[in-house]
Amino acid sequence: MTADPTPVARTAGRVLLLDGFGRVLLLEHRVARDGPETVWAAPGGGCEPGENPAQAAARELAEECGIVVQVAEHAVHSERRAWQFDQVAYDQTDHFFVVRVAEQPTVRSDNRTELEEFTVLGYRWFSADELLAGAVRFEPAALVEVLNAALVNGASASGASANSGAAR
């Protein structure tokens, strides 16, 4: 069966959570329900009614990782992409927000939705050098450049803080 040819327009927010050493938290996701292929991506997801991308990014980080943060309204990168899952095609614009933490917070999975429990296989903190080594597939393709620009320019969510804990 193929995906519906009319893609669903979707806006999403994603958090580039950077630790004190400049490593970024990525989640490993299944690409398809019945295949072995995976991709590493920043925590995040689609906006719910009434949410802006920064709010969606913070909510999704809390759901997927059990980490509560304040996310600044300024995205450091936006990218449009086409993808599909479960026979549904999406035309999605991802907005990426940088949040810096001094230490790596504990990643928890107890707030995940049923779909996230199935699709999220694990997490890892990556350095830019590890991503450049090409051992894993990650999205967006420009992730290393976005991270380098954020590190050089000092992009940050002003006043950002992270706490491990239940989602609000």
C-alpha positions in Angstrom: 0.0 0.0 0.0 1.3 3.5 -0.8 0.8 6.7 1.1 -2.1 9.1 0.3 -0.7 11.3 -2.4 -2.0 14.5 -0.7 0.5 15.4 2.0 -0.7 16.7 5.4 0.8 20.2 6.0 2.4 20.2 9.4 4.5 22.7 11.5 6.8 21.3 14.2 9.2 22.4 16.8 12.4 20.6 17.8 14.9 21.1 20.6 18.7 21.0 20.0 19.6 20.3 23.6 23.3 21.0 24.1 25.3 19.9 27.1 28.3 21.7 28.5 30.6 20.0 26.0 28.6 21.0 23.0 27.1 17.5 22.5 23.5 17.3 21.3 20.8 14.9 22.4 19.3 12.9 19.6 16.6 10.2 19.6 16.8 7.1 17.4 13.5 6.7 15.5 12.0 3.9 13.4 11.6 5.1 9.8 8.8 2.6 9.1 6.5 0.4 11.2 7.9 -2.8 9.7 11.4 -2.1 8.7 14.9 -2.0 10.2 15.8 1.5 9.0 16.3 4.2 11.7 17.2 7.9 11.8 18.6 10.0 14.6 16.7 13.3 15.2 16.3 16.1 17.7 13.4 15.6 20.2 10.3 17.4 18.9 7.1 17.1 16.9 4.1 18.7 15.5 2.3 21.7 16.9 -1.0 21.0 18.6 -3.9 23.5 18.2 -3.0 26.8 19.7 0.7 26.0 20.1 3.6 27.8 18.4 6.7 25.8 17.4 8.7 26.8 20.5 5.8 25.5 22.8 5.6 22.3 20.7 9.3 21.8 21.0 9.2 22.1 24.8 6.1 19.9 25.2 7.6 17.2 22.9 10.9 17.2 24.8 9.0 16.7 28.1 6.9 13.9 26.5 9.8 12.1 24.7 12.6 12.6 27.2 11.0 13.7 30.6 13.0 16.9 30.4 11.3 20.2 31.1 12.8 23.3 29.6 12.0 26.9 28.8 12.4 27.5 25.0 13.1 30.9 23.6 10.8 32.0 20.7 13.7 32.4 18.3 14.4 29.4 16.0 18.0 29.0 15.0 17.1 27.0 11.9 13.9 26.1 9.9 13.6 23.4 7.3 10.8 22.1 5.1 10.8 18.3 4.5 8.6 15.6 3.1 8.2 12.3 4.9 5.7 9.6 5.5 4.8 7.1 8.3 1.9 4.6 8.4 0.8 5.4 4.9 0.4 9.1 5.6 2.6 11.6 3.7 3.6 14.9 5.5 4.8 18.2 4.2 6.4 19.5 7.4 8.3 22.6 8.4 10.6 21.9 11.4 11.7 24.9 13.6 14.8 24.2 15.7 15.5 25.8 19.0 18.7 25.7 21.0 18.7 25.0 24.7 21.9 24.7 26.7 22.4 22.8 29.9 25.5 22.6 32.0 25.1 18.8 32.7 23.2 16.1 30.9 19.7 15.7 32.4 18.4 12.2 32.9 16.4 11.0 29.9 13.1 9.3 30.9 10.5 7.6 28.7 7.5 7.5 31.1 5.7 10.4 29.4 5.8 9.1 25.9 2.7 8.5 23.9 1.9 5.0 22.6 3.2 5.9 19.2 6.4 7.4 20.7 7.0 4.2 22.7 6.9 2.3 19.4 8.9 4.7 17.2 11.6 6.0 19.7 14.2 3.2 20.1 16.8 5.1 22.2 18.8 8.2 22.8 22.4 9.4 22.7 24.5 12.5 23.1 26.5 13.2 20.0 29.4 15.5 19.3 29.6 17.3 16.0 32.7 15.1 15.2 30.7 11.9 15.8 28.0 13.1 13.4 30.6 14.0 10.8 32.0 10.5 11.0 28.9 9.3 9.2 28.3 6.2 11.2 24.6 7.1 11.7 21.9 8.7 9.6 20.6 11.9 11.2 18.1 14.7 10.3 18.2 17.4 9.3 21.1 16.9 6.8 22.4 20.3 7.8 22.5 19.4 11.5 26.2 19.7 11.9 26.2 23.1 10.3 23.3 24.3 12.5 25.1 23.0 15.6 28.4 24.7 14.6 26.7 28.0 13.9 24.9 27.8 17.3 28.1 27.0 19.1 30.1 29.8 17.3 27.3 32.4 17.6 26.4 31.4 21.1 22.8 30.9 20.1 20.8 29.9 23.2 17.5 30.1 24.7 17.9 33.0 27.1 17.2 31.9 30.6 16.8 28.3 29.5 17.0 25.7 32.1 16.3 22.0 32.2 14.8 19.8 34.8 14.2 16.1 34.6 10.6 15.5 35.7 7.1 15.0 34.6 5.7 17.0 31.8 3.5 19.9 32.8 
